Amino acid sequence: MLVVDDERAIRRLLRAALTSQGHTVIEAESAQAGISAATSERPDLIILDLGLPDLDGLEVVRRVREWSATPIIVLSVRSHEDDKIAALDAGADDYITKPFATGELAARMRVAVRHATHPRSEPIFRTGELTVDLARRVVLVAGREIDLTPVEYGILKALIVQAGKVLTHGHLLAAVWGPGYQNQRHLLQVNVSNLRRKLEADPTRPRYVVTEPGVGYRLTES
């Protein structure tokens, strides 16, 4: 288990409660340290505060979700409904407000782990000559680093998260641009075309980003 919280007393309380249940606990007191620990240690579950000194905890959720389905439970003093919605929309599995009961936290942890999908074992995606380091946001083709725009990287990341599955135009538009863009298919087509020119040996016969006519796109796995 990874605990990311800048309050030493909270970390001490959680360590005592979790180790008594047989868990191994890793601690981080900042967002960057938490992201680093999540990448290197690949914990079974992350307990995350939002009020961190260097980055908002929501950013930690977003960055971890770029490569991992590890369950994330937010543990925060922020009790407003908008804060909860933002955390859950960012990819958190659950939200508990402080002060909290350790028994409730343990129950929520069991539910989150039980419902978790299988996380990607490594933050590195490889298919053919394409390699994407999702933790560092580095894209390589045949060992050469490729410079992608934020939108192009967003499309590629969304496809990698569900590699092998067809993602509809609406899904990709909502994932990359937001829910107000679901009918802007031309916007997606232009950016996919640009992405292919950077990734594919022959963009007219794509090997990686494949079109499913009338439906959307799929990232092939080798």
C-alpha positions as CSV (number, residue, x, y, z in Angstrom):
1,M,0.0,0.0,0.0
2,L,1.2,3.5,-0.8
3,V,0.2,6.4,1.5
4,V,0.6,9.9,0.0
5,D,0.0,12.6,2.7
6,D,2.0,15.5,4.0
7,E,0.7,15.1,7.5
8,R,3.1,12.9,9.5
9,A,0.4,12.1,12.1
10,I,-2.0,10.8,9.4
11,R,0.8,8.7,7.9
12,R,1.7,7.3,11.3
13,L,-2.0,6.4,12.0
14,L,-2.4,4.8,8.6
15,R,0.9,2.8,9.0
16,A,-0.2,1.4,12.3
17,A,-3.7,0.5,11.1
18,L,-2.6,-1.0,7.8
19,T,0.4,-3.0,9.1
20,S,-1.8,-4.5,11.8
21,Q,-3.9,-5.9,9.0
22,G,-0.8,-7.4,7.3
23,H,-0.2,-4.7,4.7
24,T,3.3,-3.4,3.8
25,V,3.1,0.4,3.8
26,I,5.2,2.8,1.6
27,E,5.0,6.5,2.6
28,A,5.3,9.7,0.5
29,E,4.9,13.2,1.8
30,S,4.6,15.0,-1.6
31,A,2.9,14.6,-4.9
32,Q,6.2,14.0,-6.8
33,A,7.4,11.5,-4.3
34,G,4.0,9.7,-4.6
35,I,4.1,9.6,-8.3
36,S,7.7,8.3,-8.2
37,A,6.8,5.6,-5.6
38,A,3.7,4.6,-7.6
39,T,5.9,4.1,-10.7
40,S,8.7,2.2,-9.0
41,E,6.9,0.2,-6.4
42,R,3.6,-0.5,-8.2
43,P,1.6,-0.8,-5.0
44,D,-1.7,-2.7,-4.7
45,L,-3.6,0.4,-3.6
46,I,-2.9,4.1,-3.1
47,I,-4.3,6.3,-0.3
48,L,-4.0,9.9,-1.4
49,D,-4.5,13.3,0.2
50,L,-5.4,16.2,-2.1
51,G,-3.8,19.0,-0.2
52,L,-0.1,18.3,-1.0
53,P,2.6,20.9,-0.9
54,D,3.9,20.6,-4.5
55,L,0.9,19.5,-6.7
56,D,-2.8,19.1,-6.1
57,G,-3.6,15.5,-5.4
58,L,-5.9,15.5,-8.5
59,E,-2.8,15.8,-10.6
60,V,-1.4,12.7,-9.0
61,V,-4.6,10.8,-9.8
62,R,-4.4,11.9,-13.5
63,R,-0.8,11.0,-13.9
64,V,-1.1,7.6,-12.3
65,R,-4.1,6.9,-14.4
66,E,-2.0,7.5,-17.5
67,W,-0.5,4.1,-17.1
68,S,-2.1,2.3,-14.2
69,A,-5.4,1.0,-12.9
70,T,-4.2,0.7,-9.3
71,P,-7.1,1.5,-7.0
72,I,-6.8,5.0,-5.6
73,I,-8.7,6.1,-2.5
74,V,-8.7,9.9,-1.8
75,L,-8.5,10.8,1.9
76,S,-9.1,14.5,2.2
77,V,-10.5,17.3,4.4
78,R,-12.2,18.7,1.3
79,S,-15.9,17.7,1.8
80,H,-17.6,19.7,-0.9
81,E,-19.5,17.7,-3.5
82,D,-17.5,19.3,-6.4
83,D,-14.2,18.1,-4.9
84,K,-15.5,14.6,-4.7
85,I,-16.8,14.6,-8.3
86,A,-13.5,16.1,-9.6
87,A,-11.5,13.4,-7.8
88,L,-13.7,10.6,-9.1
89,D,-13.9,12.0,-12.6
90,A,-10.1,12.2,-12.6
91,G,-10.0,8.4,-11.9
92,A,-10.1,7.9,-8.1
93,D,-12.0,4.8,-7.0
94,D,-13.3,6.2,-3.8
95,Y,-13.3,9.3,-1.6
96,I,-13.3,9.5,2.2
97,T,-13.3,12.8,4.2
98,K,-11.2,13.4,7.2
99,P,-11.6,12.7,10.1
100,F,-12.3,9.1,9.2
101,A,-12.8,5.8,10.9
102,T,-10.1,3.2,10.2
103,G,-12.7,0.5,10.0
104,E,-14.6,2.3,7.2
105,L,-11.3,2.9,5.4
106,A,-10.5,-0.8,5.6
107,A,-13.9,-1.7,4.2
108,R,-13.5,0.8,1.3
109,M,-10.1,-0.6,0.6
110,R,-11.4,-4.1,0.3
111,V,-14.1,-3.0,-2.1
112,A,-11.7,-1.0,-4.3
113,V,-9.2,-3.9,-4.6
114,R,-12.0,-6.3,-5.4
115,H,-13.5,-4.1,-8.1
116,A,-10.1,-3.1,-9.6
117,T,-9.3,-4.1,-13.2
118,H,-5.9,-5.7,-13.8
119,P,-3.3,-2.9,-13.8
120,R,-0.7,-2.6,-16.5
121,S,2.3,-4.3,-14.9
122,E,4.8,-1.7,-16.4
123,P,4.4,2.0,-17.3
124,I,6.0,1.1,-20.6
125,F,3.9,0.2,-23.6
126,R,5.5,-1.6,-26.6
127,T,4.1,-2.7,-29.9
128,G,6.3,-3.3,-32.9
129,E,8.9,-0.5,-33.1
130,L,6.7,1.9,-31.0
131,T,7.6,2.4,-27.3
132,V,5.7,4.8,-25.0
133,D,6.9,5.5,-21.5
134,L,3.6,6.6,-20.0
135,A,5.2,7.7,-16.7
136,R,7.7,10.1,-18.4
137,R,5.5,10.8,-21.5
138,V,8.2,9.8,-23.9
139,V,7.4,8.3,-27.3
140,L,9.9,6.4,-29.3
141,V,9.7,4.8,-32.8
142,A,12.6,2.5,-33.6
143,G,14.6,4.2,-30.8
144,R,14.0,7.7,-32.1
145,E,12.1,10.1,-29.8
146,I,9.0,11.5,-31.4
147,D,7.7,15.0,-30.6
148,L,3.9,14.9,-30.2
149,T,1.6,17.8,-29.5
150,P,-0.5,17.5,-26.3
151,V,-3.6,16.5,-28.3
152,E,-1.7,13.9,-30.3
153,Y,-0.3,12.4,-27.1
154,G,-3.7,12.5,-25.5
155,I,-5.1,10.4,-28.4
156,L,-2.2,8.0,-28.2
157,K,-2.5,7.6,-24.4
158,A,-6.3,7.0,-24.6
159,L,-5.7,4.3,-27.2
160,I,-2.9,2.7,-25.2
161,V,-5.0,2.5,-22.0
162,Q,-7.4,0.2,-23.9
163,A,-5.0,-1.2,-26.5
164,G,-6.5,-3.8,-28.8
165,K,-10.0,-2.4,-28.2
166,V,-12.0,-0.2,-30.6
167,L,-12.6,3.3,-29.2
168,T,-15.4,5.2,-30.8
169,H,-15.0,8.7,-32.2
170,G,-17.2,10.0,-29.4
171,H,-15.1,8.3,-26.7
172,L,-11.8,9.7,-28.0
173,L,-13.2,13.2,-28.5
174,A,-14.6,13.2,-24.9
175,A,-11.4,11.7,-23.5
176,V,-9.1,14.2,-25.2
177,W,-11.1,17.4,-25.7
178,G,-14.0,17.0,-23.3
179,P,-17.7,16.2,-23.5
180,G,-18.6,19.2,-25.6
181,Y,-16.7,17.9,-28.6
182,Q,-18.3,14.5,-29.2
183,N,-19.6,15.5,-32.5
184,Q,-16.4,17.1,-33.8
185,R,-15.3,14.1,-35.8
186,H,-13.3,16.1,-38.3
187,L,-11.1,17.5,-35.4
188,L,-10.3,13.9,-34.4
189,Q,-9.6,12.8,-37.9
190,V,-7.1,15.7,-38.6
191,N,-5.2,14.9,-35.4
192,V,-5.1,11.2,-36.0
193,S,-3.7,11.9,-39.5
194,N,-1.0,14.0,-38.0
195,L,-0.2,11.4,-35.3
196,R,0.1,8.7,-38.0
197,R,2.5,10.8,-40.0
198,K,4.8,10.9,-36.9
199,L,4.4,7.2,-35.9
200,E,3.8,5.2,-39.0
201,A,6.3,4.1,-41.7
202,D,3.5,4.4,-44.2
203,P,0.7,6.6,-42.9
204,T,-1.6,5.5,-45.7
205,R,-1.3,1.9,-44.5
206,P,-1.1,2.4,-40.7
207,R,0.4,-0.4,-38.5
208,Y,-0.4,1.0,-35.1
209,V,-3.4,3.4,-35.2
210,V,-6.0,1.4,-37.3
211,T,-9.3,2.8,-38.5
212,E,-12.5,0.9,-37.7
213,P,-14.7,2.3,-40.5
214,G,-17.7,4.3,-39.2
215,V,-16.8,3.5,-35.5
216,G,-13.4,4.9,-34.5
217,Y,-9.8,3.7,-34.0
218,R,-7.9,0.9,-32.4
219,L,-4.3,0.6,-31.3
220,T,-2.9,-2.7,-32.4
221,E,-0.8,-4.8,-30.1
222,S,2.1,-7.0,-31.3
